[in-house]
Amino acid sequence: RVRVAELEEKWSDSLRQKEAAEQELKIVRAELEETKHHLQESAVWHSARVHGRRTTRALLALPQETQEVTFGSQGLVDHDAIMVSEFLINNLMIVSCDLSCNAIGPQGATALAQGLVNNRVLTSLNLKDNVVGPEGCKKLATMLAGNRVIERLNLMGCGVGDEGCMAL
């Protein structure tokens, strides 16, 4: 009986150790996912800084009193949208931003949403005929929930689908 009790105690200890190890594994996996996401995001921002120079030059060349930014049909992609987002964060004059007919995808839309969540000046954002998709649309919808200034958001031809429409 003593031997059985010892084995049961060892079995219980093994189960506790296994549960603790599984819990630790969950924590490590979550940290790994967070790190992976952070690295991907950093890579996108780095790419924007390296490749977005043309967009940055165009933004910096705008007169200070400019109220409308028009980059329609300029071949802009996600990293360019990131540059525009950073510009809009720091600009208190721009009320209208036209980024229509480009190739801005979900990452670019996410960057714009992050940049505009606290913007209290921009009233119109035109993303018509980009590749925002449902995921980018969801991020923009989240931004709109906290931003009551934007009156017009054009996502026509952006492939937002039912999922994106429901988010709005």
C-alpha positions in Angstrom: 0.0 0.0 0.0 2.8 2.4 0.8 4.3 1.7 -2.6 1.0 2.4 -4.3 0.7 5.7 -2.4 4.2 6.7 -3.4 3.4 5.9 -7.1 0.1 7.9 -6.9 2.0 10.8 -5.4 4.6 10.7 -8.1 1.8 10.4 -10.7 0.1 13.5 -9.2 3.4 15.4 -9.2 4.0 14.4 -12.8 0.6 15.7 -13.8 1.2 19.0 -12.0 4.5 19.3 -13.7 3.0 18.5 -17.1 0.2 21.1 -16.5 2.8 23.7 -15.4 4.9 22.9 -18.5 1.9 23.2 -20.8 1.0 26.6 -19.2 4.6 27.8 -19.7 4.4 26.6 -23.3 1.3 28.6 -23.9 3.0 31.7 -22.5 6.0 31.2 -24.6 3.9 30.6 -27.7 2.0 33.9 -27.0 5.2 35.8 -26.6 6.5 34.2 -29.8 3.4 35.3 -31.7 3.7 38.8 -30.2 7.4 39.0 -31.2 6.6 37.7 -34.7 3.9 40.3 -35.1 6.2 43.1 -33.9 9.0 42.0 -36.3 6.6 41.9 -39.2 5.3 45.3 -38.3 8.8 46.7 -37.9 9.8 45.2 -41.3 6.8 47.0 -42.9 7.8 50.3 -41.3 11.4 49.9 -42.3 10.4 49.1 -45.8 8.2 52.3 -45.8 11.2 54.4 -44.7 13.5 52.9 -47.3 11.0 52.7 -50.2 8.7 55.5 -49.4 11.2 58.2 -50.2 9.3 59.4 -53.4 6.1 59.7 -51.3 8.0 61.5 -48.5 9.5 64.0 -50.9 6.1 64.7 -52.4 4.6 65.2 -48.9 7.4 67.4 -47.8 7.1 69.5 -50.9 3.5 70.5 -50.1 3.0 74.1 -49.0 2.2 74.4 -45.3 -1.3 75.8 -46.0 -2.3 72.8 -48.1 -5.7 71.4 -47.1 -6.0 68.6 -49.7 -3.6 65.8 -50.6 -4.1 64.1 -53.9 -2.1 61.0 -54.7 -4.6 59.3 -57.0 -3.3 56.9 -59.7 0.3 57.2 -58.5 1.1 53.5 -58.0 1.2 53.8 -54.2 1.5 50.7 -52.2 1.4 49.9 -48.5 4.7 51.5 -47.6 3.6 54.7 -49.3 0.3 54.7 -47.2 2.4 54.3 -44.1 4.3 57.5 -45.0 1.0 59.3 -45.7 -0.3 58.1 -42.3 2.8 59.5 -40.5 2.4 62.7 -42.4 -1.3 63.0 -41.4 -0.5 62.3 -37.7 1.7 65.4 -37.6 -0.3 67.7 -40.0 -3.2 69.8 -38.7 -4.2 71.4 -42.0 -5.1 68.5 -44.3 -8.9 68.0 -44.5 -9.0 65.8 -47.6 -6.8 62.9 -48.7 -7.3 61.2 -52.0 -5.4 57.9 -52.4 -7.7 56.5 -55.0 -6.7 54.1 -57.8 -3.5 52.8 -56.2 -2.4 49.4 -54.8 -2.8 50.1 -51.1 -3.6 46.9 -49.3 -4.6 45.8 -45.8 -1.3 46.9 -44.2 -1.5 50.3 -45.7 -5.2 50.6 -44.6 -4.2 49.5 -41.1 -1.4 52.2 -41.0 -3.9 54.8 -42.1 -6.4 53.7 -39.5 -3.8 53.9 -36.8 -2.7 57.3 -37.9 -6.2 58.7 -38.2 -7.7 57.4 -34.9 -6.8 60.6 -33.1 -6.8 63.0 -36.1 -9.4 65.7 -35.6 -8.9 67.6 -38.9 -9.3 65.2 -41.8 -12.9 64.9 -43.0 -12.5 63.0 -46.2 -10.5 59.9 -47.1 -10.7 58.4 -50.6 -9.4 54.9 -51.0 -11.5 54.0 -54.0 -10.0 51.3 -56.3 -7.3 50.0 -53.9 -6.9 46.5 -52.5 -7.9 47.2 -48.9 -9.9 44.0 -48.5 -12.0 43.0 -45.5 -9.1 43.1 -43.0 -8.1 46.6 -43.9 -11.8 47.6 -43.9 -12.2 46.3 -40.4 -9.2 48.4 -39.2 -10.7 51.5 -40.8 -14.1 50.7 -39.2 -12.4 50.5 -35.8 -10.8 53.9 -36.4 -14.1 55.4 -37.4 -15.6 54.3 -34.1 -13.2 56.6 -32.3 -13.0 59.3 -34.9 -16.1 61.4 -35.3 -14.5 64.0 -37.7 -14.3 61.9 -40.8 -17.5 62.4 -42.8 -16.6 60.7 -46.1 -14.7 57.4 -46.6 -14.8 56.0 -50.1 -14.0 52.3 -50.3 -15.7 51.6 -53.6 -13.8 48.9 -55.6 -11.6 48.0 -52.6 -12.7 44.3 -52.3 -14.1 44.8 -48.8 -16.8 42.1 -49.3 -19.6 41.4 -46.9 -17.2 41.0 -44.0 -15.8 44.5 -44.4 -19.3 46.0 -45.0 -20.5 44.4 -41.8 -17.6 46.0 -39.9 -18.6 49.4 -41.1 
